[in-house]
Amino acid sequence: SIINNDLVVNGETIPIVFRPWHEMNGNWFWWGSAATTPANYKEFYRLTVSYVKERTNSVLFCWSPNTPTNFSYYPGDDVVDVLGVDYYEITPASLRQQLAPIVDHAQANDKVAVFSETGNRVTSGDNAATYWTNTVLPAIVDDPTGKSLKIAWVLTWINASWSYAYVPHASSSETAKQSFKAFRNSTYVLFGDEIQNMYSPWITV
């Protein structure tokens, strides 16, 4: 398989995070709430994990509902390594409210908490930049409870010609690009190419 044979560096297999059947509490995917109950979704998720684990031991499994965060579709701590939530059009207060139960459960059960999917979906102006610099970053950094700072990462959706500019790109305005660079340069932000040793904490929270 690709995981076992191709994702190998210096003889070590690179672990990956697999996020199957996400946003199951929404009705837009065939595995979502319009087609499944919490009970049969959990059985399906567990079947998927069992199938993958029989073939590799290099996969971490991420469970990520859409907002509002709830655990009715949670398949169990024995089949989940990473917990996240997918959320768009956030405000600082609303993001903190959705992340809090994810962080609480992760910390109580030795899991990793993440903000598993987001991005700008407004096509006018410089929203793709200000969303990240003026909304996402302060929502996490300025959380008075400190919980939002305990997430391991934030994942954006892709920029595509048929969709939105979730992050600024080459054709964005100079204002948008400079704003996003300010986001990148924050002491609270590390992009993938800046991570030297992911097993050593770089900030104390």
MIVO-646123 format. One record per atom (N, C-alpha, C): residue in one letter; x, y, z. Coordinates in steps of 0.2 Angstrom, whole numbers, padded with zeros to 4 digits, always signed. Each point is the difference from the previous one (the first is absolute). Example, Ala and Ser with C-alpha at 12.3 -4.5 7.8 and 13.67 -1.06 7.14 Angstrom:
<sites>
A+0066-0028+0039;A-0004+0006+0000;A+0004+0006+0000;S-0002+0005-0004;S+0004+0006+0001;S-0004+0005+0003;
</sites>
This chain:
<sites>
S+0004-0006+0000;S-0004+0006+0000;S+0004+0006+0000;I-0003+0006-0002;I+0004+0006+0000;I+0003+0002+0007;I-0004-0001+0005;I+0002+0001+0007;I+0006-0004+0002;N-0001-0006-0001;N+0006-0005+0003;N+0006+0000-0005;N-0001+0002-0006;N+0006-0001-0005;N+0003+0006-0002;D-0004+0005-0001;D+0002+0007-0003;D+0001+0005+0005;L-0003+0000+0006;L+0001+0005+0005;L+0005-0002+0005;V+0006-0001-0003;V+0006-0002+0004;V+0006+0004-0001;V+0003+0002+0006;V+0006+0005+0000;V+0005-0003+0004;N+0006-0002-0002;N+0005-0003+0004;N-0002-0006+0003;G-0004-0004-0003;G-0002-0006+0003;G-0006+0000+0004;E-0003+0006+0002;E-0005+0001+0004;E-0007+0002-0003;T-0005-0003+0001;T-0006+0002-0003;T-0003+0006+0003;I-0002+0005-0005;I-0003+0006+0003;I-0007-0001+0002;P-0002+0002+0006;P-0007-0001+0002;P-0004+0006-0003;I-0006-0002-0001;I-0005+0005-0003;I-0006+0000+0004;V-0004+0006+0000;V-0006+0000+0003;V-0006-0001-0005;F-0004-0004+0001;F-0006-0002-0004;F-0006+0003+0003;R-0004+0004-0004;R-0006+0003+0003;R-0006-0003-0004;P-0002-0006+0001;P-0006-0003-0003;P-0006+0002+0002;W-0005+0001-0005;W-0007+0001+0002;W-0001+0006+0004;H+0003+0006-0002;H-0001+0006+0004;H-0006+0003-0001;E-0002+0005+0004;E-0006+0004+0000;E-0006-0004+0000;M+0000-0006+0003;M-0005-0005+0000;M-0007+0003+0003;N+0000+0005+0004;N-0006+0003+0003;N-0003+0005-0005;G+0003+0001-0006;G-0003+0004-0005;G-0004-0005-0005;N-0004+0003-0005;N-0003-0004-0004;N+0002+0000-0007;W+0006+0002-0002;W+0003+0001-0006;W+0004-0005-0003;F+0002-0005+0004;F+0004-0006-0002;F-0005-0006+0001;W+0002-0005-0005;W-0004-0006+0001;W+0000-0004+0006;W+0006+0001+0004;W+0000-0003+0007;W-0002+0005+0005;G-0004+0005-0002;G-0002+0005+0005;G-0007-0001+0003;S-0002+0004+0004;S-0006+0000+0004;S-0006-0002-0004;A+0000+0002-0006;A-0006-0002-0004;A-0001-0007-0002;A+0006-0004+0000;A+0000-0007-0002;A+0002-0004+0006;T+0002+0002+0005;T+0003-0004+0006;T-0003+0002+0007;T+0000-0005+0004;T-0002+0002+0007;T+0007+0000+0004;P+0000+0003+0006;P+0006-0001+0003;P+0003-0007+0001;A-0005-0004+0002;A+0002-0007+0001;A+0004-0003-0006;N-0004+0000-0006;N+0003-0003-0006;N+0006+0004-0003;Y+0001+0006+0002;Y+0006+0004-0002;Y+0006-0003+0004;K-0001+0000+0006;K+0005-0003+0005;K+0003-0006-0002;E-0005-0005-0002;E+0002-0006-0002;E+0004+0000-0007;F-0002+0004-0004;F+0003+0001-0007;F+0007+0003+0001;Y+0001+0005+0005;Y+0006+0003+0001;Y+0005-0005+0003;R-0002-0004+0005;R+0004-0006+0003;R+0002-0005-0005;L-0005-0002-0005;L+0002-0004-0005;L+0006+0002-0004;T+0000+0007-0002;T+0005+0003-0004;T+0006+0000+0004;V+0000+0001+0006;V+0007+0000+0004;V+0002-0007+0000;S-0004-0005+0002;S+0002-0007+0000;S+0003-0002-0007;Y-0003+0002-0005;Y+0003-0002-0007;Y+0007+0003-0001;V+0001+0007+0002;V+0006+0003-0001;V+0006-0003+0004;K-0002-0001+0007;K+0005-0003+0005;K+0002-0007-0002;E-0004-0003-0004;E+0002-0007-0002;E+0006+0000-0005;R+0001+0006-0003;R+0004+0001-0006;R+0006+0004+0002;T+0000+0004+0005;T+0005+0005+0002;T+0000+0002+0007;N+0005+0002+0003;N+0000+0003+0007;N+0003+0007+0000;S+0000+0003-0006;S+0002+0007-0001;S-0005+0005-0001;V-0006-0001+0002;V-0006+0004-0001;V-0002+0003+0007;L-0001+0006+0001;L-0004+0003+0005;L-0007+0002-0002;F-0005-0001+0004;F-0007+0001-0003;F-0003+0006+0004;C-0002+0005-0005;C-0003+0006+0003;C-0008+0000-0001;W-0003+0001+0005;W-0008+0001+0000;W-0001+0007+0000;S-0004+0003-0005;S-0002+0007+0000;S-0007+0002-0002;P-0004+0001+0004;P-0007+0002-0002;P+0000+0007-0002;N-0006+0002-0003;N-0001+0007-0002;N-0003+0003+0006;T+0000+0007+0001;T-0003+0003+0005;T-0008-0001+0000;P-0003+0000+0005;P+0002+0001+0007;P+0003-0007+0002;T+0006+0001+0004;T+0003-0005+0003;T-0004-0005+0005;N-0001-0006-0002;N-0003-0005+0005;N+0003-0006-0001;F-0001-0005+0005;F+0003-0006+0000;F-0005-0006-0002;S-0006+0002-0003;S-0004-0006-0001;S+0002-0005-0005;Y+0004+0003-0005;Y+0003-0005-0005;Y+0007-0002+0002;Y+0003+0001+0006;Y+0006-0002+0002;Y+0001-0007+0001;P+0005-0003-0004;P+0000-0008-0001;P+0004-0003+0006;G+0003+0004+0004;G+0004-0003+0006;G+0007+0001+0000;D+0003+0001+0006;D+0007+0002+0001;D+0005-0005-0003;D-0002-0006+0000;D+0004-0006-0003;D+0001+0001-0007;V-0004+0004-0004;V+0001+0000-0007;V+0001+0007-0003;V+0002+0005+0005;V+0001+0007-0001;V+0006+0002+0003;D+0005+0003-0004;D+0006+0003+0003;D+0000+0008+0000;V-0004+0003-0005;V+0000+0007-0001;V-0007+0002+0000;L-0002+0005+0004;L-0007+0003+0000;L+0001+0007-0003;G-0005+0001-0005;G+0000+0007-0002;G-0007+0002-0001;V-0001+0006-0003;V-0007+0003-0002;V+0001+0004-0006;D-0004-0001-0005;D+0000+0004-0006;D-0005+0006+0000;Y+0003+0006-0001;Y-0004+0006+0001;Y+0002+0006-0004;Y-0005+0003-0004;Y+0001+0005-0004;Y-0005+0006+0003;E+0002+0006-0003;E-0003+0007+0002;E+0000+0000+0008;I+0005-0001+0003;I+0001+0001+0007;I+0000+0007+0003;T-0001+0000+0006;T+0001+0006+0004;T+0005-0002+0005;P+0004+0004+0004;P+0004-0002+0005;P-0004-0004+0005;A-0005+0003+0003;A-0004-0003+0005;A-0003-0007-0002;S-0003+0000-0006;S-0003-0007-0003;S+0005-0005-0001;L+0006+0002-0002;L+0006-0006-0001;L+0002-0002+0007;R+0001+0004+0005;R+0002-0002+0006;R-0006-0005+0003;Q-0006+0002-0001;Q-0005-0005+0003;Q+0000-0007-0004;Q+0002+0000-0006;Q+0000-0006-0004;Q+0006-0004+0002;L+0006+0003+0001;L+0006-0003+0001;L+0000-0003+0007;A-0003+0003+0005;A+0001-0001+0007;A-0002-0008+0002;P-0006-0003-0003;P-0001-0007+0002;P+0005-0004-0004;I+0002+0002-0005;I+0005-0004-0004;I+0007-0001+0004;V+0002+0006+0003;V+0006+0000+0004;V-0001-0003+0006;D-0006+0001+0003;D-0001-0004+0007;D+0000-0007-0001;H-0003-0003-0005;H+0000-0007-0001;H+0007-0003-0001;A+0004+0004-0005;A+0006-0002-0002;A+0005+0000+0006;Q+0000+0005+0005;Q+0004+0000+0005;Q-0002-0005+0005;A-0006-0002+0001;A-0002-0005+0005;A+0001-0007-0002;N+0001-0001-0007;N+0001-0007-0002;N+0006-0001-0004;D+0005+0004+0001;D+0007+0000-0004;D-0001+0000-0007;K-0004+0004-0003;K+0000+0001-0007;K+0003+0007-0002;V+0000+0001-0007;V+0002+0006-0002;V-0006+0004-0003;A+0000+0007+0002;A-0006+0004-0002;A+0003+0005-0006;V-0005+0001-0005;V+0002+0004-0006;V-0006+0004-0002;F+0002+0005-0004;F-0006+0003-0004;F+0001-0003-0007;S-0004-0004-0001;S+0001-0005-0006;S-0002+0002-0007;E-0004+0006+0000;E-0001+0002-0007;E-0003+0007+0001;T+0002+0005-0004;T-0003+0007+0000;T+0003+0003-0006;G-0002+0007-0001;G+0002+0004-0006;G-0005+0005-0001;N+0003+0005-0004;N-0005+0006-0002;N-0004-0003-0006;R-0007+0002+0001;R-0004-0001-0006;R-0004+0006-0002;V+0003+0006+0001;V-0002+0006-0003;V+0004+0002-0006;T-0003+0001-0005;T+0004+0002-0007;T+0002+0007-0001;S-0004+0004+0004;S+0002+0008-0001;S+0005+0002+0004;G+0004+0005-0002;G+0005+0004+0004;G+0005-0005+0002;D+0003+0002+0006;D+0006-0004+0003;D-0002-0004+0005;N-0005-0003+0000;N-0003-0004+0006;N+0005-0007+0001;A+0003-0002-0006;A+0004-0006+0001;A+0006+0001+0005;A+0002+0007+0000;A+0006+0001+0004;A-0003+0002+0007;T-0005+0005+0000;T-0002+0002+0007;T-0003-0006+0004;Y-0003-0005-0003;Y-0003-0005+0003;Y+0005-0004+0005;W+0006-0001-0003;W+0006-0003+0003;W+0003+0005+0006;T+0001+0006-0002;T+0004+0004+0004;T-0004+0004+0005;N-0006+0001-0002;N-0005+0004+0005;N-0005-0004+0003;T-0001-0006-0002;T-0005-0005+0003;T+0003-0006+0003;V+0003-0004-0004;V+0002-0007+0003;V+0005+0001+0005;L+0005+0004-0002;L+0006+0001+0005;L-0002+0003+0007;P-0003+0005+0000;P-0002+0003+0007;P-0005-0005+0003;A-0005-0003-0004;A-0004-0005+0003;A+0003-0005+0005;I+0006-0002-0003;I+0004-0006+0003;I+0004+0003+0006;V+0004+0005-0002;V+0005+0003+0004;V-0003+0004+0006;D-0005+0003-0001;D-0003+0004+0005;D-0005-0003+0004;D-0001-0007+0000;D-0005-0003+0004;D+0001+0000+0007;P-0004+0003+0004;P+0002+0002+0007;P+0000-0007+0004;T-0003-0005-0003;T+0001-0007+0004;T+0006-0003-0002;G+0004+0002-0005;G+0006-0004-0002;G-0001-0006-0004;K-0007-0002+0000;K-0001-0007-0004;K+0002+0000-0007;S-0002+0005-0004;S+0001+0000-0007;S+0007+0000-0002;L+0005+0002+0005;L+0007+0000-0002;L+0003-0007+0001;K-0004-0005+0002;K+0002-0007+0001;K-0001-0004-0006;I-0003+0003-0005;I-0001-0004-0006;I+0007-0001-0004;A+0001-0006-0003;A+0007-0001-0003;A+0000+0003-0007;W-0005+0001-0004;W+0000+0003-0006;W-0006+0003-0003;V+0000+0004-0005;V-0006+0003-0003;V+0001-0002-0008;L-0005-0003-0003;L+0001-0003-0007;L-0005+0005-0004;T+0002+0002-0005;T-0004+0004-0005;T-0002-0005-0006;W-0006+0002-0003;W-0002-0003-0006;W+0004+0002-0006;I+0000-0003-0005;I+0004+0002-0006;I-0003+0006-0004;N+0005+0004-0003;N-0002+0005-0005;N-0001-0004-0007;A-0006+0002-0003;A-0001-0004-0006;A-0004+0005-0005;S+0001-0001-0006;S-0004+0005-0005;S-0007-0001+0000;W-0003-0005+0003;W-0007-0002+0000;W-0003+0002+0007;S+0004+0003+0004;S-0002+0001+0007;S+0002+0007+0002;Y+0001+0000+0007;Y+0002+0007+0003;Y+0008+0000+0001;A+0002+0006+0001;A+0007+0001+0002;A+0001+0000+0007;Y+0001-0006+0003;Y+0000-0001+0007;Y+0005+0003+0004;V+0006+0001-0004;V+0006+0004+0002;V+0002+0004-0005;P+0003+0006+0001;P+0003+0004-0005;P+0005-0004-0005;H+0000+0002-0006;H+0004-0004-0005;H+0004+0006-0005;A+0003-0003-0005;A+0004+0004-0004;A-0004+0006-0003;S-0006-0001-0002;S-0004+0005-0003;S-0004+0005+0005;S+0001-0002+0006;S-0004+0005+0005;S+0004+0007+0000;S-0004+0004+0003;S+0003+0007+0001;S+0006+0000+0004;E+0004+0005-0001;E+0006+0001+0005;E-0002+0001+0007;T-0006+0003+0001;T-0002+0001+0007;T-0002-0007+0003;A-0003-0004-0004;A-0002-0007+0003;A+0007-0004+0001;K+0004+0000-0005;K+0006-0004+0001;K+0004+0003+0006;Q+0001+0006+0001;Q+0004+0003+0006;Q-0004-0002+0006;S-0006+0000+0000;S-0004-0001+0006;S+0001-0008+0002;F+0000-0004-0005;F+0001-0007+0002;F+0008-0002+0002;K+0004+0004-0003;K+0007+0000+0002;K+0001+0002+0008;A-0004+0005+0002;A+0000+0001+0007;A-0003-0005+0004;F-0005-0004-0002;F-0002-0006+0003;F+0005-0005+0001;R+0004-0001-0006;R+0005-0005+0000;R+0005+0001+0005;N+0002+0007+0000;N+0006+0002+0004;N-0002+0001+0008;S-0006-0002+0002;S-0002+0001+0007;S+0004-0005+0004;T+0002+0001+0006;T+0004-0004+0004;T-0004-0006+0002;Y-0007+0000-0001;Y-0004-0006+0002;Y-0001-0004-0006;V+0003+0001-0006;V-0002-0004-0006;V+0006-0003-0003;L+0000-0006-0001;L+0005-0004-0004;L-0003-0003-0006;F+0003+0001-0006;F-0002-0004-0006;F+0004-0006+0000;G-0002-0005-0004;G+0003-0006+0000;G+0008+0000-0002;D+0002+0005-0004;D+0007+0000-0002;D+0004+0003+0006;E-0003+0003+0005;E+0004+0003+0006;E+0001-0005+0005;I-0004-0006+0000;I+0001-0004+0006;I+0006-0004-0001;Q+0004+0000+0005;Q+0007-0003+0001;Q-0001-0007+0003;N-0003+0000+0006;N-0001-0006+0004;N-0006+0000+0003;M-0005-0003-0003;M-0007+0000+0002;M-0001-0003+0007;Y+0005-0004+0003;Y-0001-0003+0006;Y+0002+0004+0006;S+0003+0006-0002;S+0003+0005+0006;S-0005+0006+0000;P-0003+0001+0006;P-0005+0006+0000;P+0004+0006-0001;W-0003+0005-0004;W+0003+0006-0002;W-0003+0006+0004;I-0006-0001+0003;I-0003+0005+0004;I-0003-0003+0006;T+0000+0003+0006;T-0003-0002+0006;T-0007+0003+0000;V-0005-0004+0001;V-0007+0003+0001;V-0003-0003+0006;
</sites>
